[in-house]
């Protein structure tokens, strides 16, 4: 029997790619996972029974259910009949009240509803930001504990706790790159634009992941089946419990990251290269950009290679070393 999968955050960056990855597993005959999307606004009305899809090879579309993480009462019933919840929704912004409502209280209500409905697996896409400020060098989950420093990361750390207490899985990527990114590339672009120059002698290491690879990892963990010979897809038994880092095994140097993004956006950088200290002096009155700079200046390398290498379609195995920031951005 095909599993029914609820996806939250499908209109967002990661959730949209997760929904697309699930749709790739569908076939025209209706086989594959049944997809249910949690949406805040009313879905488009479905075509009547007389309507016929123009392309007979297009699999049936996902079901949409209307609910809002900031209004827990609307979540009642959204998990009925659901086997797997892939929780990709989050709020990142300056509104602390909304951040808590979505990430903390909303996740708590969603997890409670999933438990009530008998959902067999919950996978939550969190962030390595729950660890707080670096440096982190080849850090593995077992050696780290959340120590969030911002309202957003505190709320997401709370969300993790609800998921883990319910026996779910937490995935912690660091820099997520690809189509739809509204944070990494725009943040670096704003930093370089304010400096008007590249950085020099900045070789800290940063974990990163293509959003398409992250989506495949989320779906793989969500749909993995246990059997007498172990988990499907060759995943380790530990894959379905606890927290895991989800990044390509080879980190990128800050210089590679900045060069790839500036080339991807064709950013004009006429000034002479700056040291980190010179850049700090230039940005002394811009705290948000100073935060970006301070993060880029020290290692944020989060390892979990054995787990990652078992996830199909994520750039594992032969060619892992060839995964680059530029390839994640789609830059030749």
Buried (B, 14 or more C-beta within 10 A) or exposed (E): EEBBBBBBBBBBBBBBBBBEBBBEBBEEEEEBBBBBBBBEEEEEEEEEEEEEEEEEEEBBBBEBBEBBBBEBEBBEEBBBEBBBBBBBBBBBEEEEEBBBBBBBBBBBBBBBBBBEBEBEBBBBBBBBBBBBBBEBBEBBBEEBEBEBEBBBBBBBBBBBBBBBEBEBBBBBBBBBBBEEBEEBBEBBBBBBBBBBBBBBEBEBBBBBBBBBBBBBBBBBBBBBEEEEEEBEBEBEEBBBEBBBBBBBBBBBBBBBBBBBBBBBBEBEBEEEBBEBEBBBEBBEEBEEBBBBBBBBBBBBBBBBBEBBBBBEBBBBEEEBEEBBBBBBBEEE
